Amino acid sequence: MAIRTGQDYINSLKGRNLTVYLFGEKIQDPVEHPMIRPSINAVAETYDLAVREEDLASPMSKIAGKRVNRFLHIAESANDLVLQNKMQRKLGQLTGTCFQRCVGMDALNSLHSTTFEIDEKYHTNYHKRLLEFIKKMQENNYVIGGAMTDVKGDRSKAPSEQGDPDLFVHVTKRTPEGVYVTGAKAHQTGVINSHWMIIMPTIRLTEKDKDWGIVGAIPVDAPGITYIYGRQSCDTRSMEGGDIDAGNSQFAGQEAMVILDNVFIPNDLIFMNGEVEFAAMLVERFTCYHRRSYVCKTGLGDVLIGAAAAISDYNGIPDVSHIREKLVEMTHLNESIYAAGISSSYQAQEMKSGVWLNDDMLANVCKHNVTRFPYEISRLAQDIAGGLVVTLPSEQDFRNPTTGPLLKKYLAGRKGTDVENRMRILRLIENMTLGRNAVGYLTESMHGAGSPQAQRIQIARQMQLSYKKTLAKNLANVKDDPEDAKENSDYFKRVFKITK
C-alpha cells in the first residue's frame, strides 16, 4: 500500500535494518527514540498537509498520471515552482522547523534536466532510468534524501588529489551489474527519516575525477551504510520528560553523517557515471532550485514573529511604539526573503527536458538574504522577550510543590495572563533562536545550499556591469570608447520576457 497519511509514513519507518549511532550507542528503534521522533513528526506533516490541501501540496503528475506529493513532483510550469514555495512557507508555519524534504525535491528536478542533456551528448539512458525511478517513488509516496555534501578533506585539493580518496564519495569497484561506492556525506538533512537517498557530486570535477562523478539512488537501509546522528543545541531536553523546556516538543529537524562502505548501486539506479563535465551543471542547477527553497525560513519567521508579539502581549506592552517598530522590522525582513524566493520561481524558464528551472539571480539573492535576516529577526525576538528567555527555571521547578507556587507568583505578567503560557512562549523563542530549532533557522540558513560567498559569486557572474555602465553613459551623454553593451547573461532576458 502506498503511503498516504503522516501515520502511514511513521509506520513505514518501523522495523528497518538501519545502523544508527547516537551518543556512542547503536539505536535499536529510531522511530520511538525521544530525540529522533520530533524530526519524524515534522516529515509526517508533509503527508498530512498533502491530504488536507491537495491543490497546494498534491499536484497532478504526468509521470504517474495521478496526484502525487509535491515533494516528488517534477515542475511542469512556473506555477509549480511558485506552489512549491507556498507549500514550503506553510510547512514552516506548521512545524517551526526543517521538514527535511526539500533537498530530495530539488535533486529530482535538477537531475531531470541534467540527465536529459547527458543522454543528448553521450546517447546514454540515464533520463529514462530517472523517470522510472521517479514513477516508483511517486506511486509509493516515498521520502527521498538528497546527499550532495562530501566531507571534502583539504578544501584546496580536488577529489583525485586528496590523500584519502574516501573524503569524496567515489566508485571503488565496477561490475557488469553496477558499481560499489565508498565515502561519507555530511550534514545530511532527514536522511534517517528517508526511504531512499540520491548521492551526487558536491563540486565541479575534472577528467582525473571520473570515479567521483557518480550519481545514484540507494535505499537508506542498504548494506554497508552507517549513520552517525548529529548533535543539536539543547537536543537532550526532549529526553527529560515534560514538554515546556523543549520549546517545540512536537517538531524538530535532523542531520546525520552517512558513512558508505562499498555500497552497491545497480545500473538501473545510476544517473551519472563519469561524465564529469556535467557535474558542475548538476551542482549549479541543484543550488538554483535549493537556494530559493529557503523560502521555507519565512514560515519559521512567521512563527517567531508571532511568538515575539505574544510575549509582548503577555508582558503588557503590545502597543509600545518601539515594540511595534521591532515587529514591523521583523516582518519587513521576513517578507523580503519571501519576495526574492517567490520572484525567482515566477521568473522561471523551461529546460530542454520539459522541467522548469527558477531564476538563478533571484534564487541567490533569496539565499543571501537568508544568511543574514533570520539572525536579525532572532535578535529582535530576544530583545522583545527579555532576559527570561535564557534564565527561565526548568519545568521541573515549575511542577515542584515548593518552588512552583513561587514561580507562578513571581513570573506573573499582564493581569489575566497564565504564567505557564508565558513560559511556553519564552521557551519557543529560546528553541528557535538558541536551542534545537535554531539549527535549521540560523546556522543551516548560513551554510545550507552554499555559504554566503557562494551566492556572492553567482550574483557577481550575473551583474552585467558593462551593460549597466552603457545605460548610464547613454543617459549622461558620455562619449568614450564603447563597451560591450549586450545583455551578456540571461537575467535581463528573463526580466523583460513577455509571457502570454
Buried (B, 14 or more C-beta within 10 A) or exposed (E): EEBBBBEBBBEBBEEBEBBBBBEEEEBEEBBEBBBBBBBBBBBBBBBBBBBEEEEBBBBEBEBBEEBBBBBBBBBBEBBBBBBBBBBBBBBBBBBBBBBBBBBBBBBBBBBBBBBBBBBEEEEBBBBEBBBBBBBBBBBBBBBBBBBBBBBBBEEEEBBBEBEEBBBBBBBBEEEEEBBBBBBBBBBBBBBBBBBBBBBBBBBBBBEEBBBBBBBBBBBBEBEBBBBBBBEBBBBEBBEEEBBBBBBBBBBBBBBBBBBBBEBBBEBBBBBBBBBBEBBEBBBBBBBBBBBBBBBBBBBBBBBBBBBBBBBBBBBEBBEEEEBBEBBEEBBEBBBBBBBBBBBBBBBBBBBEBEBBBBBBBBBBBBBBBBBBBBBEBBEBBBEBBBEBBEEBBBBBEBEBEEBBEEBBEEBBBEEEBEBEEBBBBBBBBBBBBBBBBBBBBBBBBEEBBBEBEBBBEBBEEBEBEEBEBBEEBEEEEEEEEEEEBEEBBBBBEBEEEEEE
